[in-house]
Amino acid sequence: MSLNLNALAIDRHPEVRARPLSPGRASKGDGRGRAASFEGRLRRPPQDDGENQSLGSLIGIAFAFVSILCASDVFAQDYSQGRRLFLEKADCQYCHGWAGDGAGAGQSPGGAANLRKSQLDRATLVTVIRCGVPGTAMPHFEEEAYSDKRCYGMTEAEMGTRTPPLPPSTTLPPRDIQVLADYLLAKVIGRGPITREECFETLGERVRSCSDYPAAQ
């Protein structure tokens, strides 16, 4: 008579009977259990090994360093080119004076605007340099300003005798006009009375007459 040894062993030892798996536990052969376990690992936050913190610290230091440089003279804008345009190439000082206060040369037409009291914004200032001021001695520094209607919507023929003259010095390319406007806004427009420091900065430390101006408050 044949015996079912497997059945006999199970009957004698009920503890070996198959037990249901506890929740969340999967057998090695259960593919769905392995997938759930893998998804659980994906949801866990990444282990902090210090590398991310170090990278974040380096980025923070770099931003702080750039901020310090931007606040220092390292990134201070250089207005020397605009100053040269004002004093030399365009020779604006001939009518407006070296400080832009309207005290030009004795041979100038006179009546130049005191730019130190002006409140012109950048767009208007660029237009005035490009197109001049109709009916006055203020010249247009854009050579072809009145060849079409780009200035004040009028051509030279339409404006007639009120057309601003060409400058006695030279016309300027668009880039120079922009640079000149930026210099005037930074160093002249709305600055009020001339100071000793401005005189030395513009004309040089050896100009003794700069001492006649009051020190900046």
Secondary structure, DSSP 8 states (H G I E B T S, - for coil): ----HHHHHHHH-GGGS-----TT---TT-HHHHHHHHHHHHHS-----SHHHHHHHHHHHHHHHHHHHHHSGGG----HHHHHIIIIIS-THHHH-TTSSS---TTS-S----GGG----HHHHHHHHHH--TTSS----STTTTSSSTTTT--HHHHGGGS----SS----HHHHHHHHHHHHHHTTT--S--HHHHHHHH-TT-GGGGGS----
